[in-house]
Amino acid sequence: MLAILANKSYRHLFAAQIVALLGTGLATVALGLLAYDLAGANAAMVLGTAFTVKMVAYVGISPIAGAFATRWPRRTMLVTLDLIRAGVALLLPFVTEIWQVYLLIFVLQSASAAFTPTFQATIPDLLPDEEDYTRALSLSRLAYDLESLVSPMLAALLLSFLSFDTLFFGTFAGFLASALLVFSAILPSPTPSGPRSIYERTTRGLRIYLRTPRLQGLLALNLSVSAAGAMVIVNTITLTRTELGLGANGVALTLAAFGCGSMIAALLLPRLLDHVPDRPVMLVGAMAMTALLLGLAGIISAIGLSWPLLLAAWLALGVGYSTTLTPSGRLLRRSAHPEDRPAVFAAQFALSHACWLLSYPLSGWLQTRFGTVPALVTLGMLCLAGVLIARRLWSPGQVREVEHEHPDLPSDHPHMQGGHRHSHTYIIDDHHSHWPQQG
């Protein structure tokens, strides 16, 4: 897996991802402490609003950013966005009002909503071989999981001799280091196929996404992932502190179990995906999450909740989560031409976070209003719905005729013979790329 780090540009981008994630992790801890400092007992409401602002920025900004990603050199765009994020992090220690927190979080997350899909769309251009790209996806998943484990420990170490607002300077340093690493890499910038209107550029990624059966299936699986993930992320603290009476270490170890499960899957997936298509792997992962949520509800109803049971369930959920989520980049890669990848990755970013925007508040409301078992059952059924919809929309071996226009091609181009509208046959399954064959 580490052999792909021999590619200098990818190595620099991967290092940029790691330092930016560490900075983001420090900001997450610092933001919670800042909210408590400003709002006291209402800190949870402030944080909840801040996370809602984050999701709104992700859903609303990423398609717009993806539309313009091909208009600017990618390295320049990514470095500029990193510097914007660094600037916001530098301002956060000096806020004195809650509305200032919301404003800065919106700017920060809007920059992230533009940065992340463009960054993700660059990797398949650097690593055109699918096996190499699969290993890059697993490394990326490992980076996210390691960040969730390392950042809280690093924050705890720093807070032992520094005030919480100094953590934001660590975030600033992370984004600044990321900008320098991206600047040192040589990045491709595919040329747009032709002039397009603002509407065309803004909606192109969403239209490609929503008209491609395997990506329709991916959207349904995003619903499953968000349902299971929200149960873990939102309700772990209630399960450990309130129901099990554990301390802060218990919360950290329980979340670490989920992260460890995700890391195990990320390590095993590259070899598995060399021999098994994406569709059955992702569906098995989502079905496993469904079975775990519903099975855990049944066990708790029968014998009650214990910490070993919760640790085992969260570990297994982490495996299913990563198994479902990690291969998604392969689907996006083969579903768009290089010049359209930023827009398609931006569509995935927006639509997947729309699923989280539904699952986050639903999970918290169910746990608070009805308790653990109803929350597990409801989210398990939502996870199951995602699996069933994905199976229906994304069938193996699908072929679809898509009629569309090529306004940017000359009249004597082979695609334009017989008029300006024609159809291409897209072979849309686990083994073929989404490249058109003239029909």
N, C-alpha and C positions, 0 to 999 in steps of 0.2 A: 504493500500500500504506500509506503514512504518513498518508493522509487520515483513517483511523479514529482517529488520535490526537487528532482534534478533540473526541472524546467525553471529557470531563474525567475521569469515573470510570474509564474504561478506561485513559486516559493515566496516571493515578496507579497503577493496578494493574500496568501494564506497567513503570513505573519501579520499583515495589516488587519485581517479579520480577527486574529487572536487578541491583539492589543486593543482594538476597538471594542471587542466584547468585554474584555476586562474593565475597560473604562466605563462601559455601560452598566456592568454589574455593580461597580462602586457607586455610580449615580443612583441606581435603584435603592441601595441601602441608605444613601445620603438623603434621597428624596423623602423616604419614610420618616427619617428623623427631622428633616426640615418641616414637614407637614405637622408633626407633633409639636415642634417648637412654635409654629405660627398659630395652630388651631387647637392644641391641647386635646381635649376629649373628642373633638370633631375631626381628628386627623384621618380617621377611616373614610369619612365623607370626602375630604380633600383628595385623598389618594384615589378613591373611586372615581371622582370627577376627572382627575389627572389622567387616569388610565382610559377613561372614556374619550377624552380629548385626543389621546394617543391613537386609539382605534379609528376615530373619525378622520384624523389626519392620514392614517394609513389607507383607509378605504377611499377617501376623496382625492388625495394628492397623487398617489402612485400611478393611476392611469394617465393623468395629465403629464407627469414627469416622463413616463414611458413614451409618450407621444413625441416628446422633443429630444429623447436620448440620442437619436440618430442624427440630430442637427448639430451637435457639438462633439468635439473629440472626447472620447470616453475618459481618457486620463485627466484632462482638464476639468471635466464635469465632476468626476469622483473626488479629485483633490479639492475643488471648490466646496463641495458639499461637506467634506470632512472638516474644512476650515470653518464653515458655518456652524457645524456641530460643536467644534472646539470653542468658538466664540460664545455660544449659548452657555456651555458648561462653565466658562469663565465668569459669566454674569450671575449664575444661580446662587453663589454664596452671598451675594449682596442684596437679594430680594428682601423686602420688608412687608409685602402685602400678598395675600393669597391670589389675587387676580394676576399678579406678576408671574407667579408660578405657572398658572394656566397658559398665559401668553408665551412664555419661554418654552414650555413643554410642547406647545403647538408648533413653534418654529423648529425646535429640535427634531420632533418626530416627523414633520413635513420634510426636512432634509433627509432623515433616515428613509422615509417612504420613497424618495427619489434615488437615494444612494443604493439601497439593498437590491432592488430588482436589476438595476444597471450593473452592479457588481456581479450578481448571480449570472446574468446573461453574458458576461465577458468570459467566464470560466470555460464554457464549451467551445468558444472560439480559440482559446489558448490550448485546450486539450481536445482536439477533434476526434481522437480515438475514443470509442464508447467505453472501453474497459478502463482507460485512464480517467475518463470523466466520472464513471461510477465510483472509483476510488476517491476522487476529489469530493464527491457528495458525502461519502462516509467520513472523510476527514473533517468536512464542514460540520456534520452532525456531532462528531466527537468534540469539536471545538465548542459548540453550543453547550454540550453536556458538561465539559470540563469547566466552562465559565460559570455554570450554575453551582458547581462545587467549590471552585477556587475563589471566586469573587467574594462570597460572604466571609470566608476564612481570612482573606487579605484585608477586607474591611474591618473585621474584628481585631486583627493585629494592629492596624493603623489607629483604630479608635482607642487602643490602650494607652496611647501617648499623644494623640492629636484630637482636635475637635472635629465634629462630624462635617462641618462645612469645608474642611480641607480635602475631604474625599472628592469634591467636585474638581479640585485641581488635578487629582489623579485621572478623572474623566477627561479633562482638558488635555493632559499629557497623552492619554490613549488615542484620542482623535488626531492630535498633532502628529504622533508617531505613525498612525495609519496614513495620514496625508503624505508624509515623507516616503513611506514604503511604496505607496501607489505611484507617486511621482517617479520613483526609481525604476519602475517596471515599464516595459514596452508593451503597450496594449493595442490590439486591433480595433479599428472603428469602421465597421461595414458601412458602405455608402448606400444611402436610400435609393430604391429603384427608380424613383421619379418624384416630381412635385405632387404633394397632396394637400388638401384643405385642412384647416385646423380640426374640423369635425372628423375627417377621415383619420388623421393622425391620432386624435384623442380616443376614438372608439375602435380603432383597428384591432388592438390587442384583445379587447373584450369580444369583438365579433369573431375573430379567429378562435378564441378560447371556447366560446359558447356554441360554435358550429362544428367543433371537433369532438366526436363521440368519446374518445378516450379522455379528453379533458373535461367533458361533462361528467364522466365517471370520477375523475379526480376531484372535481368540485364536491360531489357527493361524499367521497372519502374524506375530504377536508371537514365536512360536517361531523363525521365519525370521530376524527382526530380531535376536533375542538370539544366535542362532548366528553370524551374520556379525559382529555388534558385539563379541561375546566374543573372536573371533579377533583383532580389532584391539586392543581394550582390554587384553586379558590378555597377548597374545604379541608386541606390537610391540617391547617392550623387549628380549626375547630375540632377535628377528629382527635388530634394529639393532645391539645391543651385542655379542652373542655370534657371530652368523652373519656379519654384515657388518663388525664391528669399528669401528662408529661411536661418537662421543662423545655427550654429553648433548644437544648441539645437534641431532644426527642424530635422536635420539628425538623431540625436540620438533617438528622439521620434518616427520617422518613422520606423527605424530599430527595435525599441522596440515593435512596434505594430505587426510586423512579429513574433518576439520572443514570445509575449503574445499569439498569435494565436496558435503557436506551443505548448506552455505550456498547453493551454486549452485542446487541443487534447490529449496530453500525460496524463493528469489527467483523461480523460474520457475513454481512450482506454482499460484499463484493464478489466473493467466491460463489455464493448462492446464485446471484444474478448473472454470473457467467454461464449458468446452465439452465436456469428457470426463467421464463418470461416475467415481466413486471406485474402483469395483471393478477395471476394467482398468488404471487407473493404478497402484494398489497391487500388483496381481499382476505387472505388468511390472517394477516395482521389485524385488520379491522374486525373480522369475526372473532378473533381471540379477545380483543378489547371488549366486544359486546358480551361474550361469555363470562369474562372476568367481572364486569360490572354487575350483571344479573346474578351470577353465582355468588359474588360477595354479599349481595343483598339477601340471598337465601340463607347463607351461613350465619350472617349477623342476626337475622330473624330467629334462627334456630338456637344458636349458642352464644350470641353476643359478640362484641368486638374485642379483640386483643391486639397488642402491639405486634407480636410475631405474625399474626394473620394479616395485619395491615402492611407490614414490611414485605411479606411475600406477594401480596396482591399488587402493591405499587411496583415492585421489581418486575413482575410479569407484565403489568400494564406498560411499563417503560419499553419492554421488548416489542410488544405489539404496536406501540406508538411509533417507534423508530422504523419498524418494518413497513408500516403503512406510509410514513412520511418521506423517508430518505429517497426512494426511487422516483419521486415526483419530478425532480429535475430532468431525468432521462426522458420522461414523457413530454415535458415542455421543449426540450432540446430538439426532439425529432418531429415536433408539431409546428415548426416555423422556420422560415428562411433566416439566415443570420441577421439581415437588416431588420427583421420583425421580432427578433428574440427579446429585446428590451421591453417592447410593448406587451408581449405575451407573458413574460415573467412579471411585469407590473400588474397584469390582469390577475395572475395567480396570487400575487401579494395582496391585492385589494379584495378579491373574492374570498380568499382563505381567512383574512382578518374580519370580513363581514360575518363569517361563521362564528369566529371567536366573539364578536360583538353580541351575537345572540347567546352563545353558550356561557360566557362569563356571568352576566347578571342572572340568567336562568339557574345556574348552578348555586350561586349564593342565595337566591330567593328560596329555592327548594330546600336547601339545607337549613336555612333559618326558620322557614315557615312550617315545614313538615318533618324534618329530621333526615337522618342518614339513609335509611332504607328507601323511602320514597325518592330521595335524590338519586340514589344509585339506580333504581328501577327506571325512572323517567329518562335519565341520561343514557342508560343502557338501551332503552327503546329508541332514543334518538340516534344512537350509534348504529343500531340495527337498521333503522330506516336508511341511513347513509349507505350501508352495505347493500341493501336490496335495490336501492335506486342505482347505485354504481353498477351492479350486475346487469341491470336491465339496459342502462344507457350504453355501457361499454362491453359489447359482446366481442369475443375473439373473431378475427377474420372479417370484420366489417368492411364494406366498400361503399363509398358514398360519392354520388355525382354532385359537384358543387359548381353552380353557374355563377360566374363573376366577370368583372371587367379588367382590362389592362389599358387604362387611359394613357399610360406613359410609354406604350410601345408604338413603333411606327406602323403604318398601315400595311407594309409589305412583310411584317414579321409573321412567321408561321402560325403563331397563336392568334393572329388577327384575320386569317383567311376566312372569308365568308361572313364577315360582320364583326361588330365590336363586342359581341357577347358570345360566349361559348362555355363549355364545361370541361373541367379536368376530372379525371378519376383519381381519388385519393385512396390509397390503400391504408386503412386505419386499423392496425392491429399491433400486437406486441413485437413483431419482427420486422416491420417495414417503416421506413421514414415517411413523413407527411410531405413528400415531394410530389408534384403533379406529373402524371403521365398523360400525354395529350390524348383526349378522348374524342 
